[in-house]
Amino acid sequence: MSTYEDTRRAWEQASQKHVREYAELLDEARTARLLPLEEELLAPHVDGARVLHPQSGHGIDDHGLVALGAQEVLGLDYSPTAVSAARRRAEELGRPCRYEEVELPATGLADGGQDLVYTGKGALIWIEDLAAWAAEMHRVLRPGGHLFVYEAHPLVPLWEWDAHDARVRRDRGYFARSHVNDSFPALGATEHQRTLAELVMTITGAGFELLHLAEHPEPFWTPQDEEPAAAWDGRLPNAISLLARRR
Ligand SMILES: C[S@@+](CC[C@H](N)C(=O)[O-])C[C@H]1O[C@@H](n2cnc3c(N)ncnc32)[C@H](O)[C@@H]1O
């Protein structure tokens, strides 16, 4: 059993990494770019944009968004450690990225003030009420604004982390509602599952028009010091990209 407070604590502890590795992350932020796929999809929408990044974590991607032409990025995260480290980095580099400590889905922002919501890379799985989250993103975006998500595929919790054999974990199910994280980074935190169909229906149901949805064999993140898992050998889906327009 893992409670909401256990999950928050796990994230607060995991976020200490942003402080321990402050210098490396600062260097990364200096020259950060989004992934080529993200740049291609976002290029038409990011120039001069006011961007909201919910569950912003270390916020390195915010520097990539600025490099792509964003006017400003506001990162929201409930971890005070993540927020203060990201804020310090942005100030040190003189980048137009601000960070606030906020417990999502509520953002406390005004209606329609954002041009783009950018999130993912391990963000949605922490949100229990995805419908409330999607409704909030719809509320804060201007009509015609965009929601972009580059995220782990909903099947990823099922893949066994085995270097030789791509197998489904016996203790996980695609239609399960949640499971407890038993690996890096937020050990002991509750992850909330939804199928790909549920994800799409929740976002379109909140008032978004789906412009792009793709499944990718590459995971959004791989550890550098471990052998790659067989589940990443190109036969299975490991990430999704989604772009939607606010009606
Ligand atoms: C994998 S991390 C960050 C993802 C981010 N895109 C990145 O690349 O750093 C997920 C973040 O979500 C935050 N988080 C999880 N649940 C949250 C909630 N309910 N409200 C605000 N932040 C939350 C955690 O504190 C953590 O920093």
The ligand as a Gaussian input file, in Angstrom:
#p B3LYP/6-31G(d) Opt

LIG

0 1
 C        9.419000      12.502000     -13.850000
 S        9.246000      14.012000     -13.022000
 C        9.365000      15.307000     -14.133000
 C        8.992000      15.239000     -15.524000
 C        9.582000      16.429000     -16.254000
 N        8.962000      16.523000     -17.531000
 C       11.092000      16.256000     -16.386000
 O       11.548000      15.833000     -17.461000
 O       11.816000      16.555000     -15.419000
 C        7.614000      14.143000     -12.447000
 C        7.401000      15.375000     -11.576000
 O        6.010000      15.465000     -11.281000
 C        5.887000      16.063000     -10.018000
 N        4.536000      15.761000      -9.544000
 C        3.967000      14.536000      -9.378000
 N        2.693000      14.672000      -8.968000
 C        2.438000      16.002000      -8.873000
 C        1.286000      16.780000      -8.504000
 N        0.148000      16.210000      -8.143000
 N        1.392000      18.130000      -8.521000
 C        2.558000      18.729000      -8.885000
 N        3.679000      18.056000      -9.240000
 C        3.617000      16.706000      -9.245000
 C        7.028000      15.460000      -9.192000
 O        7.376000      16.251000      -8.083000
 C        8.141000      15.362000     -10.247000
 O        9.004000      16.464000     -10.178000

